[in-house]
Amino acid sequence: MRRLIGMLALGAGILVGLGIFAWAAYEVVDALGVVTFAAGIGPALGQALGSILFLQLLFVMLLATLLTLAERKWSAAMQDRIGPNRARIAGLSRWSFGGVPHIIADALKMIAKEDVVPESARASKLLFQLAPALNFAPIFCLFAIVPMGPPVTFGHLVGHRLVSISSALQISNPDIGLLYVFGVASIAVYGVSLAGWASGNKLALLGGVRASSQMIAYEVALGLGLVGMMMAAGSLRLDQMTQYQSQGLFGTSWLPAWGIFLQPVGFLLFFAAAFAESKRTPFDLPEGESEIIGYFVEYSGMKFGLFMIAEFVEIVTLSGVITAIFFGGWHLSPFLDSWIHDSVVAPLVRARFSDPTLIAPSIELTMAVIFTVIFMVKLLLLCWLQLLIRWTFPRFRYDQVQRLGWRILLPIGLLNVFLTGLLELLDGSTRLLGVVGLCELAFGLGLVFWTGPSEAKSEGHGLPTEAVLGGHP
């Protein structure tokens, strides 16, 4: 009971903290927009700077840092181990603070560790220094187009004019939308390739070759997984895709038109391909510690830390993109969105403010904060799902990784694009696409929970791994 109460209190504290963070983000983004507008530059620059501060530097980097601890604690819980509890703050030796001092210890260790640069004639010092940044920067920049909160209109008195400025928690909103994701994500392959080649180490080179070939194998499937939602929403912009999912499926108000219901195959394609692009278990062949072929095997100190933190930044970015495209972004369902607005927020705001001019802006800002918290909760759940997968599945063989990318995901992606186009031609609404999507989702869940006849299980008992997986010994 004490553990349950503690978990509930922790969850409530997290929600309150996320709400305060969202409110502060809106206020700072709006304030910086007003400053640049008053300076004659326009509000967009100030809003972008505020979004970079809160979304990139605070939210993404802080969450990625905490995920390094969460992964160790979650793996310990799954494997029935104690987990990180040895680091202590000086003078408080009895308190481990949930393992948080381990983050400080890791940072100090990487900063203080010697920065070793290969002296081999085959090594390129310039490219060796450049590779960690070239690997981290594209992944870090991908979050720039993720919309975390809806736009809010603030009224301000600038000079002698009353000006309305709309602010949203999104750094950039280009018309190319997802094409930006494909273009920037493809640059990351150069980082891992150069890291392996510039080290002058044959084993590091082998890791770089494995990483580049794996990432190229899954880039096509990654793009095909999103084509279906592009066709359904009729847009490449993530904010318009989020708005598209705010409607009800089949004209109902309780079942939302989320991408997971319209494009379950596209979601599986994109999630599997993006997971392979991140090179995490079960797709961690480029970093096989048991084979000593990691493409960053020659790196030490903060350069190695940059490779490591890039993995967790990619987890956050992937979760944000999936939330916006396949899980409705900041929307729940038409019924729940309306209920929160009409039955919760509006009465509370009207009871607090007597001035009619303050009621509408306060309701809009409160709803935006709640929607942003909803988005962040979905993102955190997807991060947890990726940690769960990381410590559940064993590592694939390299031929299995390539077969999955080229011979399974690619044909399924092409078939899904053809089927989506056909359904869009037959019915321009989401009705027919929703029917097929729900059938695909039900079929997939049936395969997951179907155990098969007992005879089949008894016949398969004792077979070698290669026979069960269909691979070659």
C-alpha positions in Angstrom: 0.0 0.0 0.0 2.8 2.4 0.8 4.5 1.7 -2.5 1.2 2.3 -4.3 0.6 5.6 -2.5 4.2 6.6 -3.3 3.8 5.8 -7.0 0.5 7.8 -7.1 2.1 10.7 -5.4 5.1 10.6 -7.8 2.7 10.5 -10.8 0.7 13.4 -9.5 4.0 15.3 -8.9 5.1 14.6 -12.4 1.8 15.9 -13.9 2.0 19.1 -11.8 5.6 19.6 -12.9 4.8 19.1 -16.5 1.9 21.6 -16.2 4.2 24.2 -14.7 6.8 23.6 -17.4 4.1 24.0 -20.2 2.7 27.2 -18.6 6.2 28.7 -18.3 7.1 27.7 -21.8 4.1 29.5 -23.2 4.8 32.6 -21.2 8.4 32.8 -22.1 7.8 32.1 -25.8 5.1 34.8 -25.9 7.3 37.3 -24.0 10.3 36.8 -26.3 8.0 37.1 -29.3 6.7 40.5 -28.0 10.3 41.7 -27.5 11.4 40.9 -31.0 8.1 42.3 -32.4 8.6 45.6 -30.5 12.2 45.7 -31.9 10.7 45.6 -35.5 12.1 42.1 -36.2 8.8 40.2 -35.9 7.6 37.8 -33.3 8.8 34.6 -35.1 12.4 35.0 -34.1 11.7 35.5 -30.4 9.2 32.6 -30.4 11.7 30.3 -32.0 14.4 31.3 -29.4 12.0 30.6 -26.6 11.0 27.2 -28.1 14.6 26.3 -28.5 15.3 27.1 -24.9 12.4 25.2 -23.5 11.9 22.4 -26.0 15.4 21.5 -27.1 17.7 22.6 -24.3 15.4 21.9 -21.3 12.9 19.3 -22.3 14.7 17.1 -24.8 18.2 17.3 -23.2 16.9 16.9 -19.6 14.6 14.0 -20.5 17.4 12.3 -22.5 19.7 12.7 -19.5 17.1 11.2 -17.1 16.5 8.3 -19.5 20.1 7.2 -19.0 19.2 6.6 -15.4 15.7 5.3 -16.2 17.1 2.6 -18.5 19.5 1.3 -15.8 16.8 1.3 -13.2 14.2 -0.3 -15.5 16.6 -3.0 -16.6 17.4 -3.8 -13.0 13.7 -4.1 -12.2 13.2 -6.5 -15.1 16.2 -8.6 -14.3 15.5 -8.6 -10.5 18.7 -6.6 -9.7 19.4 -3.8 -7.2 20.2 -1.3 -9.9 22.1 2.0 -9.5 22.3 2.9 -5.8 26.0 3.2 -5.0 26.7 6.9 -5.8 26.2 9.2 -2.8 26.4 12.9 -2.3 29.2 13.8 0.2 27.8 14.0 3.7 24.7 12.1 2.9 26.0 8.6 2.6 22.7 6.9 3.7 20.7 8.5 0.9 20.9 7.4 -2.8 18.2 9.8 -4.0 16.8 7.2 -6.4 20.1 6.9 -8.2 20.2 10.5 -9.5 23.8 11.0 -8.2 24.8 8.5 -10.8 24.1 11.0 -13.5 26.4 13.5 -11.9 29.1 10.8 -11.4 28.8 9.9 -15.1 29.1 13.5 -16.3 32.1 14.1 -14.0 33.8 10.9 -15.2 33.4 11.7 -18.9 34.5 15.3 -18.5 37.6 14.3 -16.4 38.6 11.3 -18.6 41.5 11.6 -20.9 40.6 12.5 -24.5 42.5 10.0 -26.6 43.0 10.7 -30.3 44.4 7.8 -32.5 48.0 8.4 -33.6 47.8 5.8 -36.4 48.8 6.8 -39.9 45.4 5.5 -41.1 43.5 7.7 -38.7 42.1 11.1 -39.7 42.2 13.5 -36.7 39.9 16.1 -38.2 37.2 13.6 -39.2 37.7 11.8 -35.9 36.9 15.0 -34.0 34.0 15.9 -36.3 32.2 12.5 -36.3 30.5 12.7 -32.8 29.0 16.1 -33.6 27.9 15.0 -37.0 26.2 12.0 -35.4 24.5 14.1 -32.6 23.5 17.2 -34.5 21.0 15.7 -37.0 19.2 13.7 -34.3 19.0 16.8 -32.0 17.6 19.0 -34.8 14.8 16.6 -35.7 12.7 17.7 -32.7 12.5 21.2 -34.2 9.3 20.4 -36.2 7.5 18.5 -33.5 4.4 20.4 -32.3 4.1 20.0 -28.5 1.3 22.4 -27.9 -1.5 24.2 -29.8 -1.2 27.9 -30.7 -2.4 30.4 -28.2 -3.3 34.0 -29.0 -2.1 36.6 -26.6 -3.1 40.3 -26.6 -0.4 42.9 -25.9 -0.2 46.6 -25.8 2.9 47.5 -28.0 3.4 51.2 -28.0 -0.1 52.6 -28.5 -1.5 49.6 -30.4 -3.2 46.4 -29.2 -1.5 43.6 -31.0 -2.6 39.9 -31.0 0.4 37.5 -31.2 -0.1 33.7 -31.7 2.4 31.5 -30.0 2.8 27.7 -30.2 5.3 25.3 -28.7 7.0 24.4 -32.0 10.4 25.7 -33.0 9.7 25.6 -36.8 6.8 24.7 -39.0 8.0 24.4 -42.6 5.7 23.4 -45.4 8.0 20.4 -46.3 7.2 18.9 -42.8 8.2 15.2 -42.9 10.6 15.7 -45.8 12.7 17.6 -43.3 12.7 14.5 -41.1 13.8 12.3 -44.0 16.5 14.7 -45.1 18.0 15.5 -41.7 17.8 11.9 -40.4 19.7 10.6 -43.5 22.7 12.8 -42.5 23.3 10.8 -39.3 24.7 7.9 -41.4 27.7 10.0 -42.2 28.5 10.4 -38.5 28.7 6.7 -37.7 30.5 5.9 -41.0 33.2 8.6 -40.4 33.5 7.5 -36.7 34.5 4.0 -37.8 36.7 5.0 -40.8 38.5 8.0 -39.2 39.6 5.9 -36.2 42.1 3.9 -38.2 40.9 0.8 -36.4 39.8 -2.2 -38.5 37.2 -3.3 -35.9 35.8 0.2 -35.7 35.6 0.3 -39.5 33.7 -2.9 -39.5 31.2 -1.4 -37.0 30.9 1.7 -39.2 30.2 -0.4 -42.3 27.6 -2.4 -40.4 25.9 0.7 -39.1 25.8 2.4 -42.5 24.4 -0.6 -44.3 21.8 -1.2 -41.5 20.6 2.5 -41.6 20.4 2.5 -45.4 18.4 -0.7 -45.3 15.7 0.7 -43.1 15.5 4.3 -44.5 13.2 3.2 -47.3 10.8 1.4 -44.9 10.9 4.3 -42.6 9.7 6.7 -45.3 7.1 4.3 -46.6 5.6 3.9 -43.1 4.7 7.6 -43.1 3.4 7.9 -46.7 0.0 6.5 -45.7 -0.6 9.2 -43.1 0.6 11.8 -45.6 -2.0 10.6 -48.0 -4.8 10.4 -45.4 -4.1 13.9 -43.9 -3.3 15.5 -47.3 -0.3 17.3 -45.7 3.3 17.0 -44.8 3.1 19.3 -41.8 2.9 17.7 -38.4 0.6 20.3 -36.9 -1.9 19.7 -39.7 -1.6 16.0 -39.1 -2.3 16.5 -35.5 -5.3 18.6 -36.3 -6.6 16.0 -38.7 -6.6 13.4 -35.9 -8.8 15.6 -33.7 -11.9 14.5 -35.6 -14.0 11.4 -34.7 -13.8 8.1 -36.5 -17.0 7.0 -38.2 -18.7 10.3 -37.1 -18.4 9.3 -33.4 -17.1 11.5 -30.7 -15.6 8.8 -28.5 -13.3 7.1 -31.1 -10.6 9.4 -32.4 -9.2 9.3 -35.9 -5.7 8.6 -34.7 -3.0 7.4 -37.1 -2.7 4.1 -35.1 -6.3 3.3 -36.1 -6.0 4.5 -39.7 -2.5 3.2 -40.4 -1.5 0.5 -38.0 0.8 -1.1 -40.6 2.4 2.3 -41.2 2.9 2.7 -37.5 4.6 -0.7 -37.2 6.8 0.0 -40.2 7.9 3.4 -39.0 8.5 2.3 -35.4 10.5 -0.8 -36.4 12.5 1.1 -39.0 13.2 4.0 -36.6 14.2 1.6 -33.9 16.7 0.0 -36.3 18.0 3.4 -37.2 18.7 4.1 -33.5 20.9 1.0 -33.4 19.5 -0.2 -30.1 18.7 -3.8 -29.1 17.6 -5.9 -30.9 19.2 -4.0 -33.7 22.5 -3.2 -32.0 24.8 -5.2 -34.3 27.0 -2.1 -35.1 27.7 -1.9 -31.4 28.2 -5.5 -30.6 30.3 -5.4 -27.4 30.8 -9.2 -27.4 32.4 -8.8 -30.9 34.3 -5.6 -30.1 33.3 -3.9 -33.4 31.6 -0.8 -32.1 32.2 2.2 -34.5 33.0 4.3 -31.4 35.4 1.9 -29.9 38.3 4.4 -30.1 36.4 7.2 -28.5 36.7 8.3 -24.9 35.6 11.0 -22.5 32.9 13.4 -23.7 33.2 12.2 -27.3 32.0 8.8 -26.3 29.3 10.5 -24.1 28.1 12.4 -27.2 27.5 9.1 -29.0 25.7 7.7 -25.9 23.5 10.7 -25.3 22.6 10.8 -29.0 20.8 7.4 -28.5 18.6 8.8 -25.8 17.9 12.0 -27.7 16.8 9.8 -30.6 14.4 8.0 -28.2 12.8 11.3 -27.3 12.6 12.6 -30.9 11.2 9.3 -32.1 8.5 9.4 -29.4 7.6 13.0 -30.3 7.2 12.2 -34.0 5.1 9.1 -33.3 2.9 11.0 -30.9 2.2 13.7 -33.4 1.5 11.4 -36.4 0.0 8.2 -34.9 -1.3 9.0 -31.5 -3.3 12.3 -32.0 -0.6 14.7 -30.7 -2.2 16.7 -27.9 -5.8 15.4 -28.6 -7.6 12.6 -26.8 -10.9 12.3 -28.5 -13.6 14.8 -29.6 -15.8 13.9 -26.6 -12.9 14.1 -24.0 -11.5 17.3 -25.5 -15.0 19.0 -25.3 -15.6 17.6 -21.8 -12.3 19.0 -20.5 -13.1 22.4 -22.0 -16.8 22.6 -21.1 -17.0 20.8 -17.8 -13.6 21.3 -16.2 -11.7 24.3 -17.5 -14.5 26.8 -18.3 -16.3 26.6 -15.0 -13.0 26.9 -13.0 -11.9 29.9 -15.0 -15.3 31.7 -14.8 -15.3 31.1 -11.0 -11.9 32.7 -10.7 -12.2 35.8 -13.0 -15.1 38.3 -12.9 -13.7 40.4 -15.8 -15.3 39.0 -19.1 -12.2 40.1 -21.1 -10.0 37.8 -19.1 -12.1 34.7 -19.3 -11.6 33.7 -22.9 -7.8 34.2 -23.0 -7.5 32.3 -19.7 -9.5 29.4 -21.0 -7.4 29.2 -24.1 -4.1 29.2 -22.2 -5.4 26.7 -19.7 -6.5 24.3 -22.4 -3.2 24.7 -24.2 -1.3 23.8 -21.0 -3.5 20.7 -20.5 -3.1 19.7 -24.1 0.7 20.1 -23.8 0.7 17.9 -20.7 -1.3 15.3 -22.6 1.3 15.3 -25.4 4.2 15.0 -23.0 2.5 12.1 -21.1 2.1 10.2 -24.5 5.7 10.9 -25.3 6.9 9.6 -21.9 4.8 6.4 -22.4 6.4 5.8 -25.8 9.9 6.3 -24.2 9.0 3.7 -21.6 7.9 1.3 -24.4 11.3 1.7 -26.1 13.1 0.9 -22.8 10.8 -2.1 -22.4 11.7 -3.4 -25.9 15.4 -2.7 -25.3 15.4 -5.2 -22.3 13.0 -7.8 -23.7 14.2 -9.0 -27.0 17.6 -10.6 -27.7 20.0 -9.3 -30.4 19.2 -10.4 -34.0 21.8 -11.9 -36.3 23.0 -9.6 -39.0 21.5 -11.6 -41.8 18.1 -11.4 -39.9 18.4 -7.6 -39.6 19.0 -7.3 -43.4 16.3 -9.7 -44.3 13.8 -7.9 -42.1 14.6 -4.6 -43.7 14.8 -5.5 -47.4 12.6 -8.6 -47.7 9.8 -8.0 -45.2 9.4 -4.4 -44.3 10.0 -3.0 -47.8 7.3 -5.1 -49.6 4.8 -4.6 -46.8 5.4 -0.8 -47.0 4.8 -0.8 -50.8 1.7 -2.8 -50.4 0.4 -0.5 -47.6 0.9 2.6 -49.8 -0.9 0.9 -52.7 -3.8 -0.1 -50.4 -4.1 3.3 -48.8 -4.1 5.0 -52.2 -6.9 2.6 -53.4 -9.0 3.3 -50.3 -8.5 7.1 -50.7 -9.8 6.8 -54.3 -12.8 4.8 -53.3 -13.7 6.9 -50.3 -12.2 10.3 -49.6 -13.4 10.3 -45.9 -11.8 8.3 -43.1 -14.6 5.7 -42.9 -13.3 3.1 -45.3 -9.7 3.7 -44.2 -10.8 3.3 -40.6 -12.6 0.1 -41.2 -9.5 -1.5 -42.9 -7.2 0.0 -40.3 -9.2 -1.4 -37.3 -9.3 -4.8 -39.1 -5.5 -4.8 -39.5 -5.1 -3.8 -35.9 -7.4 -6.6 -34.7 -5.6 -9.1 -36.9 -2.2 -7.9 -35.5 -3.3 -8.2 -31.9 -4.7 -11.6 -32.6 -1.4 -12.8 -33.9 0.3 -11.4 -30.8 -2.0 -13.2 -28.3 -2.5 -16.4 -30.3 -0.3 -19.2 -28.9 -1.2 -21.8 -31.5 -2.1 -25.5 -30.9 -0.3 -27.4 -28.3 0.9 -29.9 -30.9 2.8 -27.2 -32.7 4.5 -26.1 -29.6 5.6 -29.6 -28.6 7.0 -30.3 -32.1 9.0 -27.1 -32.0 10.5 -27.9 -28.5 14.2 -28.6 -28.6 14.9 -27.2 -32.1 18.0 -25.1 -32.5 17.6 -21.3 -32.7 18.4 -21.2 -36.4 15.6 -23.6 -37.3 13.0 -21.7 -35.2 14.0 -18.3 -36.7 14.2 -19.7 -40.3 17.9 -18.6 -40.7 21.0 -20.5 -41.6 23.3 -22.0 -38.9 
